[in-house]
Amino acid sequence: MIFKLKKHSKETDEELLLRYKETTDQEPLGELYARYIPLVYGLCLKYLKRQHEAEDAVMQLYETLVDKCLKHDIANFKSWLYTVAKNHCLQILRKNNPTFFEEISDKLVEVEPFMHLIVETNDMEKEKAMEMCLEGLPKAQLRCIKSFFFEACSYADIVLMTGYSLQKVKSYIQNGKRNLKTCMIKALHL
Amino acid sequence: MGLIEYIKGKRYGKDANKLERESMEDAFLQEALDGYDAVLSNHIDSIERLQTEITQKSIVKKQRQHIFYWSVAAGVVLVLGVGSMLIFSPLCEELIAKNSQQSVEDTPINNTGSEVSIQYDTLVKAKQDNVKPAEKKPLLLDEKAEKPKEVKPEEKKVLAKVEITKDKKNVDTTRKAKVKSTQEQKISSERLAEVALTGKTVAKAAHAKAVDAMPSITENVVFETPKAFDKRTFKNYFVSRAKKMCGDSPCEVEVEFVLNNSQFPSGIKVKKTNSEEATQEAIRVISSSPQWTEKAGERVKMKLKW
């Protein structure tokens, strides 16, 4: 191989970004972007649905980053990259299909911290509220929520145990989590 | 467990659950996991290939930048190098000298021979004073280059003699002498400029030129050049000039030439000779001779013996 690939350094995202901005040398940017390629590629797969289109999008995105990184003040590279990558994918979709509408699914909305409500519930009041709310959940949701949050089972484990499809399991967990959160907030008067 | 492991298929157990829980608070990770679940394929290969391409791209761009900067630097060095070579090389000096010589030649000469000689002396002296000892030896002056200095008194003699004959001879002779004198002055001034500016090479050439242009100086005798030549006049003229050339031994030069449309000799051939010096002199005198009285196109054969 002509070019020896350097092992990823222990520099943080901020350090690499700063080095790129100071020197405009693409090496640190390449290293930084390479760290997030699994995430970006997965995101592109989600929106573009095709492997080669997702790969192209990942490469195109790098080209846009070369300029954008210099122009913008980036506080958190990961969050910023998520927004830029998502917009890039949506732009591609709009080009290919002008009448495209993005479906705002529950998954996109439910990213707020929820774990603090169900984990480490030493508070008696919280425990009671939890029990009450769990009883109120539909059966499928309850089973998936219990397996996922209390038995530490993965989606794949739950699929095996319940026989539901992966999409169903994800959906039950997502909806169950949202219902539980709403119920607990009501019960605890938060 | 990392995302890569999860993509590789390790989706069971607590580690997978941990990652999935993380994804609940990280939209980026959640959407990426959804993407990998939506399209089933060998994503690990694609990710590795993409990472390699991005790294290579960034390194190649860096190397290209380096190549660009180095090529610019090399260009600057080359330009400076060639420039300085041109400025400081002897070739350039010669070119400058030639230009200066050209300007000297272009200026009209109104000086007399003696004035020119004085200027020559002054300039040579000034030049010698200005030349550093280190430069004298190898570059500017060698043994031969100093010859113009030796020629100077002879040149002066000739000039003086021309002046003397001017009073004694008829008007035509005086005119000729004047022309001769002007030529000599021009040559002297040329040589002056050349010696003063360039030294060795040009001085040598100018010296040879001056010596050629002047009447033969084997004898300190002033020769009157006839108006026109025929075989007889030429023989007399030449023999009287070259009398002492071969010393006591007999000299013989047999020459042949054709008179051109203007009745000037051309195509000079030496058929027989026993003295190289005499031959050269014969050729020189014939080639610089005035019009001949023989018809144009006539082949002239002469045996010069003395």
Interface residues (C-beta under 8 A of the other chain):
Chain A: F3 L5 K6 D25 Q26 E27 L29 G30 E31 Y33 A34 I37 P38 L39 V40 Y41 G42 L43 C44 L45 K46 Y47 K49 R50 Q51 A54 E55 V58 M59 Y62 K78 S79 L81 Y82 K86 K107 L108 E110 V111 E112 P113 F114 M115 F148 F149 A152 C153 S154 Y155 A156 D157 L160 L166 K177
Chain B: L3 I4 I7 R11 Y12 G13 K14 A16 N17 K18 E20 R21 M24 E25 D26 A27 F28 L29 Q30 E31 A32 L33 D34 G35 Y36 D37 A38 V39 S41 H43 S46 I47 R49 L50 Q51 T52 E53 I54 T55 Q56 K57 S58 I59 V60 K61 K62 Q65
